[in-house]
Amino acid sequence: MQRSYRSKFLKNRLKIILLVLVATTTIALTVIARPVAHLTLTAWSDRDDRQPLPSGTVDDASHLNQTQVTIKQVKSQPGVAEVILQSVLRDALRQGKKVAIAGSRHTMGGHTLYTKGISLGMLHFNRMQFNPATKILTVQSGAKWSDIIPYLNERGYSVAVMQSNNDFSVGGTMSANAHGWQHNSPPFASTVEAFRLMLASGKVVECSRQENPELFSLVLGGYGLFGIILDVDLRVVPNETYIAERFVIKSEKYIETYRQQVDGAATIGMAYGRLSVAPESFLQEAILTTYRQVPQATHAIVSLEKQAESGLPRTVFRGSIGSNYGKSLRWQLEKIVGGEAGNRVLRNQILNRPSTLFENRQQAETDILHEYFIPPKSLEAFLEQCRTIIPKYEGDLLNVTVRNVHQDNDSFLRYADQEVFGLVMLFHQQRTQEGEAKMQVMTQKLIEAALAVGGRYYLPYRLHATPEQFRRAYPQAAKFFALKRKYDPNGIFQNYFYLKYGR
């Protein structure tokens, strides 16, 4: 009897163990199967079906501004390029044509475009020279950061302030007065020592804080409306090695955590934040990433290899389009394994990354950027409005990056008249009239929310703000455009931005 009872007991126990194993395995397979299936489908459908533009037309990063133009490519032949540019300006005046200046065309509101105008392509105007004694890089305006960063890296230096990607031109960065992950710093204008500018008359002038200071401030953030930037003197900084640290927090604690971890910490070289777009924590959770300097003794010059395709990270990112599950999966993965926490990384490695790694490749769709500059005390109040507005207007929000920007004392049409936190939002939309109309309404609502808390919006993106909203956000705009007409009385330099807000 006892042996029989023991045998039954063991058999029952074995059944229970087997049932538990089967159940655990089933759950594990279910947990693994869904993300694997989701990512596999995303990777399969992530094909590039974009069509080339018709001959004689150009577009910008919105893929919504196809425009017929006459393209003039400018090359950096010593003593020749300036003569050619002067000839182009004389011909434009004689023929009654307008000139729009273009680098990488990463703006989204036609800031580099004018219908049937002359499009000056500046990317081949790209020579550079570094003076180690003064730590000044002199570079032509068409040079891209993807060329500049390796050049500086070989010499042990890095860019002081720039966008988070390397596929922009110097002239474009100047014209939008960009900012980046370089925390507790004013925008890019603060790193510009001087530049040479060709006016509409063909005259070349030197601009700095001491010489032609009015033009200096107008061109920085002037969207190509005052002249052709020829070359610029930039202040650079030493390259550094960092260790990344991450802090997962509630959005309402972001400013407090930033003050504790970044402000006053001399060893922090760069910092940025990211907000959740997952439905269960929509704009309510954040990750603050800081890059702490490693002692210089451990630093060595490392060659920068070209960035390869991002593979799985791209698939995870693109898998969030139109998918609440995809957004939740990405946020969970980002909280667990995202970023470079614990790893050593060079400043130049962080900066030398192209935006193309995660770009949209579908002909019928596009990704659109917004950015709102919010005073620290109002950040949570603005996010509270965003949590209502974006779902209401069915905005497909893919990403929000948070960057600190200090007061700008250099540019005329400034967006940072005090310390602000920039919220860089990336939305996905259809390239249809309906998709554009929905985006316009939502954008105007978000701009209103930013203005209500003392903030502003960034100008290089879609021209969805009403003229009245633009004037409220930039009260210096009337004088800005009056000075544009003073320096360019024949209106040679024009673009869609000027057509909507300047005339």
C-alpha positions as CSV (number, residue, x, y, z in Angstrom):
1,M,0.0,0.0,0.0
2,Q,2.7,2.4,1.0
3,R,4.7,1.7,-2.2
4,S,1.6,2.1,-4.3
5,Y,0.7,5.4,-2.6
6,R,4.3,6.7,-3.1
7,S,4.2,5.7,-6.8
8,K,0.9,7.6,-7.3
9,F,2.3,10.6,-5.5
10,L,5.4,10.6,-7.7
11,K,3.3,10.2,-10.9
12,N,1.1,13.1,-9.9
13,R,4.0,15.3,-9.0
14,L,5.6,14.5,-12.4
15,K,2.4,15.4,-14.2
16,I,2.3,18.7,-12.3
17,I,5.9,19.4,-13.2
18,L,5.2,18.5,-16.9
19,L,2.1,20.7,-16.9
20,V,4.1,23.6,-15.4
21,L,6.8,23.1,-18.0
22,V,4.3,23.0,-20.8
23,A,2.5,26.1,-19.6
24,T,5.8,28.0,-19.0
25,T,7.0,27.0,-22.5
26,T,3.7,28.0,-24.0
27,I,3.8,31.4,-22.3
28,A,7.4,31.9,-23.3
29,L,6.7,31.0,-26.9
30,T,3.7,33.3,-26.9
31,V,5.8,36.2,-25.4
32,I,8.6,35.6,-27.9
33,A,6.3,34.9,-30.9
34,R,4.4,38.1,-31.0
35,P,7.5,40.5,-31.1
36,V,9.2,38.2,-33.5
37,A,6.2,38.1,-35.8
38,H,5.8,41.9,-35.5
39,L,9.4,42.7,-36.3
40,T,9.6,40.1,-39.1
41,L,6.5,41.7,-40.8
42,T,8.0,45.1,-40.3
43,A,11.4,44.1,-41.8
44,W,9.6,42.4,-44.7
45,S,7.5,45.5,-45.5
46,D,10.3,48.0,-45.0
47,R,11.2,48.2,-48.7
48,D,12.3,51.3,-50.5
49,D,9.7,52.1,-53.1
50,R,10.5,55.8,-53.5
51,Q,10.4,57.2,-57.0
52,P,13.1,59.6,-58.4
53,L,12.1,63.2,-58.9
54,P,11.3,64.4,-62.4
55,S,14.2,66.1,-64.2
56,G,14.4,69.8,-63.3
57,T,12.6,69.5,-60.0
58,V,13.8,69.4,-56.4
59,D,12.2,68.7,-53.0
60,D,13.1,69.0,-49.4
61,A,13.0,66.6,-46.4
62,S,9.2,66.8,-46.2
63,H,8.8,65.1,-49.6
64,L,5.8,67.4,-49.9
65,N,7.4,70.3,-51.8
66,Q,8.3,69.1,-55.3
67,T,9.3,72.3,-57.1
68,Q,10.4,73.1,-60.7
69,V,13.7,75.0,-60.6
70,T,16.8,75.9,-62.5
71,I,19.7,74.2,-60.6
72,K,23.1,75.8,-60.4
73,Q,25.8,73.7,-58.7
74,V,28.5,75.8,-57.0
75,K,32.0,74.3,-56.8
76,S,34.9,75.4,-54.6
77,Q,37.3,76.4,-57.4
78,P,39.7,79.0,-55.8
79,G,39.0,82.5,-57.2
80,V,36.3,81.2,-59.6
81,A,33.2,80.3,-57.4
82,E,32.6,83.9,-56.2
83,V,32.8,85.2,-59.8
84,I,30.3,82.6,-60.9
85,L,27.9,83.5,-58.0
86,Q,28.1,87.2,-58.8
87,S,27.2,86.3,-62.4
88,V,24.2,84.2,-61.3
89,L,23.0,87.1,-59.2
90,R,23.3,89.6,-62.0
91,D,21.4,87.3,-64.4
92,A,18.7,86.7,-61.8
93,L,18.2,90.5,-61.4
94,R,18.1,91.0,-65.2
95,Q,15.7,88.1,-65.8
96,G,13.5,88.9,-62.8
97,K,14.2,85.5,-61.2
98,K,14.5,84.6,-57.6
99,V,17.3,82.7,-55.9
100,A,16.9,80.1,-53.2
101,I,20.1,78.7,-51.5
102,A,20.3,75.0,-50.7
103,G,22.6,72.6,-48.9
104,S,21.2,69.2,-48.0
105,R,17.6,70.5,-48.1
106,H,16.8,69.1,-44.6
107,T,14.2,71.8,-43.9
108,M,10.6,70.9,-44.5
109,G,8.7,74.1,-45.4
110,G,10.3,75.1,-48.8
111,H,13.0,77.2,-47.1
112,T,15.4,76.2,-49.9
113,L,12.8,76.4,-52.7
114,Y,11.1,78.9,-55.0
115,T,9.0,77.9,-58.0
116,K,10.8,78.4,-61.3
117,G,13.6,80.1,-59.4
118,I,17.3,79.4,-59.4
119,S,18.3,76.8,-56.9
120,L,21.9,77.3,-55.8
121,G,23.3,73.9,-54.8
122,M,26.2,74.5,-52.4
123,L,27.3,71.0,-51.4
124,H,30.4,71.0,-53.6
125,F,31.5,74.3,-52.0
126,N,33.2,72.5,-49.2
127,R,36.9,73.3,-48.6
128,M,38.1,73.5,-45.0
129,Q,41.2,74.4,-43.0
130,F,41.9,74.1,-39.3
131,N,44.2,76.4,-37.2
132,P,45.3,74.5,-34.1
133,A,46.8,77.6,-32.5
134,T,43.4,79.4,-32.5
135,K,41.2,76.3,-32.5
136,I,39.3,77.8,-35.4
137,L,38.0,75.8,-38.3
138,T,37.5,77.8,-41.5
139,V,35.0,76.0,-43.7
140,Q,33.0,76.7,-46.8
141,S,29.3,76.7,-46.3
142,G,28.5,73.7,-48.4
143,A,30.6,71.3,-46.4
144,K,28.6,68.6,-44.6
145,W,29.2,67.6,-41.0
146,S,29.9,64.0,-42.3
147,D,33.1,65.5,-43.8
148,I,33.9,67.9,-41.0
149,I,33.7,65.5,-38.1
150,P,36.2,63.0,-39.5
151,Y,38.5,65.9,-40.5
152,L,38.4,67.3,-36.9
153,N,38.6,63.8,-35.4
154,E,42.0,63.2,-37.0
155,R,43.2,66.3,-35.3
156,G,41.8,65.4,-31.9
157,Y,38.9,67.9,-32.1
158,S,35.1,68.0,-32.4
159,V,32.2,70.2,-33.2
160,A,31.0,72.4,-30.4
161,V,27.3,72.6,-31.2
162,M,25.4,70.9,-34.1
163,Q,22.3,68.8,-34.8
164,S,22.1,65.2,-33.7
165,N,22.9,63.9,-37.2
166,N,25.8,64.5,-39.6
167,D,24.0,64.9,-43.0
168,F,23.4,68.6,-42.8
169,S,25.6,71.4,-44.3
170,V,27.3,74.1,-42.4
171,G,25.3,76.8,-44.3
172,G,22.1,75.0,-43.5
173,T,22.9,74.7,-39.8
174,M,23.7,78.4,-39.7
175,S,20.6,79.4,-41.6
176,A,18.4,77.5,-39.2
177,N,20.6,78.3,-36.2
178,A,20.4,74.7,-35.1
179,H,21.1,73.2,-31.6
180,G,21.8,69.7,-30.5
181,W,22.6,67.4,-27.6
182,Q,25.2,69.9,-26.4
183,H,23.5,70.7,-23.1
184,N,23.6,74.0,-21.2
185,S,24.7,75.8,-24.4
186,P,23.2,78.4,-26.6
187,P,22.4,77.4,-30.2
188,F,24.9,77.0,-33.0
189,A,25.3,80.8,-33.5
190,S,27.3,81.0,-30.3
191,T,30.1,79.0,-31.9
192,V,30.4,81.2,-35.0
193,E,33.2,83.7,-34.8
194,A,32.8,85.2,-38.3
195,F,31.7,84.5,-41.9
196,R,31.9,86.1,-45.3
197,L,28.6,86.9,-47.0
198,M,27.8,87.7,-50.6
199,L,24.9,90.2,-50.7
200,A,22.3,90.4,-53.5
201,S,24.5,93.1,-55.2
202,G,27.4,90.7,-55.4
203,K,29.4,92.5,-52.8
204,V,31.2,90.4,-50.3
205,V,31.2,91.5,-46.7
206,E,32.8,90.3,-43.5
207,C,30.4,89.6,-40.7
208,S,31.1,89.1,-37.0
209,R,30.0,90.5,-33.6
210,Q,32.3,93.5,-34.3
211,E,32.0,93.9,-38.1
212,N,28.6,94.2,-39.6
213,P,27.0,92.9,-36.4
214,E,23.4,93.5,-37.6
215,L,24.0,91.3,-40.7
216,F,25.8,88.7,-38.5
217,S,22.7,88.3,-36.3
218,L,20.2,88.3,-39.2
219,V,22.0,85.6,-41.2
220,L,22.3,83.3,-38.2
221,G,18.7,81.9,-38.3
222,G,17.9,83.9,-41.4
223,Y,17.0,81.0,-43.7
224,G,19.1,82.2,-46.7
225,L,17.2,85.5,-47.1
226,F,20.1,87.9,-46.7
227,G,22.8,86.5,-48.9
228,I,25.1,83.6,-49.8
229,I,27.2,82.4,-46.9
230,L,30.7,81.8,-48.4
231,D,32.9,80.5,-45.6
232,V,32.7,80.6,-41.8
233,D,35.1,80.6,-38.9
234,L,33.9,78.1,-36.2
235,R,35.1,77.6,-32.7
236,V,35.7,73.9,-32.0
237,V,36.3,71.8,-28.9
238,P,38.5,68.8,-28.0
239,N,37.2,65.4,-28.8
240,E,36.4,63.5,-25.6
241,T,35.6,60.0,-24.4
242,Y,32.4,59.5,-22.5
243,I,30.6,56.8,-20.4
244,A,26.9,56.9,-20.9
245,E,24.4,56.7,-18.0
246,R,20.6,56.4,-18.2
247,F,17.9,57.4,-15.8
248,V,14.3,56.1,-16.3
249,I,11.9,58.6,-14.7
250,K,8.4,60.1,-14.8
251,S,8.1,63.0,-17.1
252,E,7.1,65.3,-14.3
253,K,10.5,64.6,-12.7
254,Y,12.5,65.3,-15.8
255,I,13.5,68.9,-14.9
256,E,14.3,68.0,-11.3
257,T,16.4,65.0,-12.4
258,Y,18.1,67.1,-15.1
259,R,19.1,69.7,-12.5
260,Q,20.5,67.0,-10.2
261,Q,22.4,65.0,-12.8
262,V,23.5,67.6,-15.3
263,D,23.5,71.1,-14.0
264,G,26.7,72.0,-12.3
265,A,28.3,68.7,-13.2
266,A,31.5,69.7,-15.0
267,T,32.2,66.2,-16.1
268,I,29.0,65.9,-18.2
269,G,29.9,66.4,-21.9
270,M,26.5,65.8,-23.5
271,A,22.9,65.0,-22.4
272,Y,19.5,64.4,-23.9
273,G,16.1,63.0,-23.0
274,R,13.5,60.8,-24.6
275,L,9.8,60.6,-23.9
276,S,7.6,57.6,-24.2
277,V,5.1,57.5,-27.1
278,A,3.7,54.1,-25.9
279,P,0.0,54.4,-25.2
280,E,0.2,53.1,-21.6
281,S,2.8,55.8,-20.6
282,F,2.2,58.4,-23.4
283,L,4.4,61.4,-22.6
284,Q,4.5,60.4,-19.0
285,E,7.7,58.4,-18.8
286,A,11.2,59.6,-19.8
287,I,14.8,58.5,-20.1
288,L,17.5,61.0,-19.4
289,T,20.9,59.9,-21.0
290,T,24.1,61.7,-19.9
291,Y,27.6,61.3,-21.2
292,R,30.2,61.6,-18.5
293,Q,33.8,62.4,-19.5
294,V,36.5,59.8,-19.0
295,P,39.8,61.3,-17.9
296,Q,41.8,62.5,-20.8
297,A,44.7,60.1,-20.1
298,T,42.5,57.3,-21.4
299,H,41.6,59.1,-24.7
300,A,43.0,58.1,-28.0
301,I,42.2,59.2,-31.6
302,V,40.1,56.5,-33.2
303,S,39.2,56.5,-36.9
304,L,35.5,56.9,-37.6
305,E,34.1,54.2,-39.7
306,K,31.1,54.8,-41.9
307,Q,27.8,53.9,-40.1
308,A,26.4,50.6,-41.3
309,E,22.7,49.9,-41.7
310,S,21.1,49.9,-38.3
311,G,19.3,46.5,-38.8
312,L,17.3,45.6,-35.7
313,P,17.2,49.1,-34.2
314,R,15.7,50.4,-37.4
315,T,13.1,47.6,-37.6
316,V,12.1,48.3,-34.0
317,F,11.7,52.0,-34.7
318,R,9.8,51.6,-38.0
319,G,7.7,48.9,-36.4
320,S,6.1,51.6,-34.2
321,I,4.3,53.3,-37.2
322,G,0.6,53.0,-36.8
323,S,1.0,50.3,-34.1
324,N,0.3,50.8,-30.4
325,Y,1.9,47.4,-29.8
326,G,5.0,48.5,-31.8
327,K,5.3,51.7,-29.8
328,S,5.0,49.8,-26.5
329,L,7.6,47.2,-27.6
330,R,10.0,49.8,-28.6
331,W,9.7,51.7,-25.3
332,Q,10.1,48.5,-23.2
333,L,13.2,47.6,-25.2
334,E,14.5,51.1,-24.9
335,K,14.1,51.1,-21.1
336,I,15.9,47.7,-20.9
337,V,18.7,47.9,-23.5
338,G,18.4,51.2,-25.3
339,G,21.2,53.7,-25.7
340,E,24.8,53.2,-24.8
341,A,24.6,52.9,-21.0
342,G,27.8,51.7,-19.5
343,N,29.7,51.9,-22.8
344,R,32.6,54.1,-23.7
345,V,32.0,56.3,-26.7
346,L,33.7,59.2,-28.4
347,R,32.0,62.5,-28.8
348,N,32.7,62.3,-32.5
349,Q,31.1,58.8,-32.7
350,I,27.9,60.2,-31.2
351,L,27.8,63.1,-33.7
352,N,28.8,61.2,-36.8
353,R,25.4,59.5,-37.4
354,P,23.2,60.1,-40.4
355,S,19.5,60.6,-40.2
356,T,19.1,58.2,-43.1
357,L,19.5,55.2,-40.8
358,F,15.9,55.5,-39.6
359,E,14.3,57.5,-42.4
360,N,11.0,56.7,-44.2
361,R,11.4,54.7,-47.4
362,Q,7.8,54.6,-48.5
363,Q,6.6,56.7,-51.5
364,A,3.1,57.2,-50.2
365,E,4.2,58.3,-46.7
366,T,6.6,60.7,-45.0
367,D,8.0,61.6,-41.6
368,I,7.5,65.2,-40.4
369,L,9.4,67.0,-37.6
370,H,8.0,69.5,-35.1
371,E,9.9,71.2,-32.3
372,Y,8.6,73.3,-29.4
373,F,10.8,75.3,-27.1
374,I,9.3,75.4,-23.6
375,P,10.5,77.2,-20.4
376,P,11.5,74.6,-17.7
377,K,8.7,75.5,-15.3
378,S,6.1,75.0,-18.0
379,L,7.4,71.6,-19.4
380,E,4.8,69.4,-17.7
381,A,2.0,71.8,-18.4
382,F,2.8,71.7,-22.1
383,L,3.0,67.9,-22.1
384,E,-0.4,67.7,-20.4
385,Q,-1.8,69.6,-23.4
386,C,0.1,67.3,-25.8
387,R,-1.4,64.2,-24.2
388,T,-4.9,65.5,-25.2
389,I,-4.1,67.2,-28.6
390,I,-2.1,64.5,-30.3
391,P,-4.5,61.6,-29.8
392,K,-7.5,63.8,-30.5
393,Y,-6.1,64.6,-34.0
394,E,-4.8,61.1,-34.5
395,G,-1.1,62.2,-34.7
396,D,1.1,59.2,-35.3
397,L,3.9,60.3,-33.0
398,L,7.1,58.1,-33.4
399,N,9.6,59.9,-31.2
400,V,10.2,62.8,-28.8
401,T,13.7,63.9,-27.9
402,V,14.3,66.5,-25.2
403,R,17.2,68.9,-25.4
404,N,18.3,71.8,-23.2
405,V,19.1,75.1,-24.9
406,H,20.5,78.2,-23.2
407,Q,19.6,81.8,-24.0
408,D,20.7,82.9,-27.5
409,N,22.3,86.4,-27.6
410,D,23.5,86.2,-31.2
411,S,20.7,85.6,-33.7
412,F,18.0,88.2,-34.5
413,L,15.0,85.8,-35.1
414,R,15.8,83.9,-32.0
415,Y,13.8,81.1,-30.5
416,A,15.7,80.9,-27.2
417,D,15.2,84.2,-25.5
418,Q,15.7,82.4,-22.2
419,E,16.6,78.9,-21.1
420,V,14.3,76.4,-22.8
421,F,13.9,72.7,-23.3
422,G,13.3,71.7,-26.9
423,L,10.9,68.9,-27.6
424,V,11.8,67.4,-31.0
425,M,8.8,65.4,-32.2
426,L,8.8,63.1,-35.2
427,F,5.4,62.3,-36.7
428,H,4.4,59.9,-39.5
429,Q,1.8,61.0,-42.1
430,Q,0.4,60.0,-45.4
431,R,1.4,62.1,-48.4
432,T,-2.2,63.0,-49.2
433,Q,-4.3,66.2,-48.9
434,E,-6.2,64.6,-46.0
435,G,-2.9,63.7,-44.3
436,E,-1.6,67.2,-44.7
437,A,-4.8,68.9,-43.6
438,K,-4.9,66.8,-40.4
439,M,-1.3,67.6,-39.7
440,Q,-1.9,71.3,-40.2
441,V,-4.8,71.4,-37.7
442,M,-2.9,69.4,-35.1
443,T,0.3,71.6,-35.5
444,Q,-1.7,74.8,-35.0
445,K,-3.2,73.4,-31.8
446,L,0.3,72.4,-30.5
447,I,1.7,75.8,-31.4
448,E,-1.2,77.4,-29.4
449,A,-0.4,75.2,-26.4
450,A,3.3,76.2,-26.6
451,L,2.5,79.9,-26.8
452,A,0.1,79.6,-23.9
453,V,2.9,78.5,-21.6
454,G,5.4,81.1,-22.8
455,G,7.1,78.8,-25.4
456,R,7.8,79.0,-29.1
457,Y,8.0,76.7,-32.1
458,Y,10.9,76.0,-34.4
459,L,10.8,77.5,-37.9
460,P,12.5,75.0,-40.3
461,Y,9.5,72.7,-40.5
462,R,6.1,72.7,-42.2
463,L,4.6,76.2,-42.7
464,H,1.4,75.3,-40.8
465,A,1.5,78.1,-38.3
466,T,-0.9,80.9,-39.1
467,P,0.8,84.3,-39.8
468,E,-0.8,85.5,-36.5
469,Q,0.8,82.6,-34.6
470,F,4.1,83.3,-36.3
471,R,4.1,86.9,-35.2
472,R,3.1,86.0,-31.6
473,A,6.0,83.5,-31.4
474,Y,8.5,85.8,-33.0
475,P,7.5,89.4,-32.2
476,Q,10.8,90.6,-33.8
477,A,9.6,89.3,-37.2
478,A,8.3,92.6,-38.6
479,K,11.7,94.2,-38.1
480,F,13.4,91.1,-39.4
481,F,11.6,91.3,-42.7
482,A,12.0,95.1,-42.9
483,L,15.7,94.6,-42.7
484,K,15.6,91.8,-45.3
485,R,14.1,94.4,-47.7
486,K,16.8,96.9,-46.7
487,Y,19.7,94.5,-47.5
488,D,17.9,92.9,-50.5
489,P,15.8,95.7,-52.0
490,N,15.1,93.8,-55.2
491,G,14.0,90.7,-53.4
492,I,16.5,88.4,-55.1
493,F,16.7,85.9,-52.2
494,Q,13.3,84.3,-51.6
495,N,11.7,81.0,-50.6
496,Y,8.3,79.6,-49.5
497,F,8.9,80.7,-45.9
498,Y,9.3,84.3,-47.0
499,L,6.3,84.1,-49.3
500,K,4.1,83.0,-46.4
501,Y,5.3,85.2,-43.6
502,G,7.4,88.0,-45.0
503,R,5.5,89.6,-47.9
